[in-house]
């Protein structure tokens, strides 16, 4: 791939990852509630879920999702159901006296956060979204020249590059949200209502996914 085309691929990936969606919302909500570490772990979970789509697309599973209405619908409803679950959980979460509990030494990291739960939540938020699978199937091949030898390996390489490039963007979202929560007292006082807003947005994303048509239809 020519250097200018590779740079275009990287820039397009960054712009796409900066676009707010369920993944960004999950990272920001975790960072606001539990600090930068939880936000970064959430981003790593999303990255892990994204690798599922990359390898699935390379193996042709994404093509099956695009062509099969049944396969697409099953995964679509699983993903929508999970987003509903996260949204409802946030809507009915209890208010906390210290939404961003800090250690006695003054660290900005939460005292007790189930980071594995945060990681797996990010993983399933991404892995159960068939729109991500279709995205890789549609986006990455545009940067592979026709007749390229070992096209599958080229697809994997570009997919991995896209995913690795997303990591600093996700970390940036986490750090920005954690900084805002530490320095904006109104954010800390309103954390209970932010959970409600985040829960409503997750449900909205779930509804949007539930009413998404199969690209092949």
Secondary structure, 3 states (H helix, E strand, C coil): CCHHHHHHHHHHHHHHHHCCCHHHHHHHHHHHHHCHHHHHHHHHHHHHHHHHHHHHHHHCHHHHHHHCHHHHHHHHHHHHHHHHHHHHHHHCCCCCCCCCCCCCCCCCCCCCCCHHHHHHHHHHHHHCCHHHHHHHHHHHHHHCCCCCCCHHHHHHHHHHHHHHHHHHHHHHHHHHHHHHHHHCHHHHHCHHHHHHHHHHHHHHHHHHHHCCCCCCC
